[in-house]
Amino acid sequence: MDNRKTQIIDLATSLIRKKGYSTFTFDEISKHLSLTKASIHYHFGKKEDLGLAVLDQSYQSLINFKSIVQLPSQSIEEKLIEYFRYRSKRFEEYDICPLTSLTSDYELLPESMRQKLLEIAELELCIIEEIVRKGQTDPAINMRALAITILSAVKGALLYNRSMRDNFIPDILYGINRLLK
């Protein structure tokens, strides 16, 4: 992928994390990157195409991380911390997850983006479920429900971080660790 296209995708991802899909514009991207709108349209015919590129980048990031989960030497807590560190390494202080932001705009998204978002959400959930499954021996525990709880807690904490200008992630990870023991 060429550098300019990557810059556009990265900026769009940042704008989605900060303010959502429905509110950012090609005009905003062109001003920020000192490009003409025609340059952006050269790479992305419409906003939906750019949104799909952002989702593809998130999907690829999850696929890349999935191999890290396979490392047997880490505890569940270490894997979860690594997962959330890996997924948030490009966030600024009070950003939210781009998938969470897109989910909040779900009804406004084109159908192609909805489908891709669902695919990515399922992959993310499966990764968390796999992490939890490797550390739990109790067959009575519903691993999927536990994975949903963990993802919901962390993504919810990011929303609270934004509104309260605090960092709840260490507390959430502590609570999750206690839950898993």
N, C-alpha and C positions, 0 to 999 in steps of 0.2 A: 504494500500500500504506500502511495507516495506521501511525502511529509505534509503537504498542504491538506490532503484529505484527512490524515490523522489529526492534524490541528483542529479541523472543523469538527470532527467526531468528539475529540477531547473537550472542546469548548461546549458543544451541545450537551455532553454528559454533565459537565459542571453546571450548566444552566438548569438542567433537569433536576439535579441534586438541590440546587438553591431555590428554584421557583416553580418547577413543574414543566411538563411538556407543553401544556396548552398556552403558556404565557411567553415562551421565548420565540423569537422571530429570526428569519434569515437576515433582516436588517441589523439586528443586534449583533449577530455573528460577523457580518461584513464590517461593521464599525469597529468591533473589538479587534479583529484580525487585519484591519486595513485592506479589505478585499472588496471587490464589486460583488453585488448580488449575483451577477452573471457567473462569476468564478465559483460561487457556491453551487449554483444550479448546474454547472458543468459536472460537478461530482455527484450532486444529489438533485434529481429533477424536481422533487417536492419534499416537503417536510416529513412525510411518511417514510421516504427513502432514508433520510437522515436518522429518523427514529429507529428504523430497522437496523441501521448500521450501529447505532448505540447499543441496541439489544444484542446484536451479533458480537460486539466487543465484550459485553457482560457474559454472554454464553461462553465465549472462548476463554475468558478469565476463569470461569467455574470449571471448565474442562481441564485447564492447566492446573488448577488447584487440586482437582480430584486425585491426581497422582501423589500429591503430598500426603493425603489422608491415608494412603496405603502404608506409610512408615509405621512399623510395629513398635518402635522404640518410645513413642510418645504416649502419655496418658490421655484420657478423654479431655481433661481440662486443658492440657497443652495443645491438643489438636483444635479444640474450640477457640482458644485464644489465638492460635495461629490462623485459623480460618477467618476470624473477624478482623484480625490485623491485616491479613492479605487482602480481604475484600474492601477494607476501608483505607488502604494506604494512599489512595489518591484523593481522599476527602479532605476538605478544609475543616476548620474547627467545628462549626455547627451545621455541616451539611448532613443530609439524610441519604440513605441508600438510593441510588437511581431506580432500582426496581420498586422500592417502596413508593417513591415519588410517582413513578409511572402507574403503579397500582392505584394510587389515589386519583389519578386521571383516567382510570380504566374506561369509564363510560364515554369519554371524549376521544379515545384512541381509535384509529382505523382498525378494521377487523384483522388485517395482517399483523399489526403490532400486538393486538390482544392475544392472538394465537401464539406468537413468539414469546410474549410475556408469560403466558401459562406454561409453555415448555421450559422456560428458564426457571420459573418458580418451582416447578416439579423437580428439576435437576438440583436446585439449591436444597430443597427439602430432602431429597434422597441422599445428598452428601452429608447433611447433618444427621440424618437417620443412620447412615453407615458409621459415622463417628461414634454415635451413642451405642449402637448395636455391638461394636467391638469391645466396649467396656462394661456392658451389662450382662449379667448371667441369669437374672431372674426372668423366667419365661412368661410370667404374669404381666410384665410391663409392656404396654403398648408403645413400641418404639416410634411409630409414626406420630402418635399423639405427643410424645415427649419431644420429638424433633420440632413439631409445630409450636409447642410451648416455648422452646428455646429460641427459635427464629422470631416469634412474636415478641418475646421479652426484649431481645436485643434491638429489633427494629423499632419497637415502642420506645426503648430508652433513647434511641437517636432522635426521635420526635421530641421527647422531653428535654434532651440536651439542647435542642434548637430553641424551644420556647423558654426554658428556664436558665439558659446560658450556664449550664453546669455539665459535668461529665458523669453520667450514671453508669457507664459501661463497666467500670471495675466492680461496682456494687451488683450489677446484674450478673456478671460472670461469677462473682462470689456466691450469689444466690443459686445460680445454676449448678455450680460445683457442689453445694450443699444438697441440692435436690438429687443429684446423681449418686450421692454416697449413701 
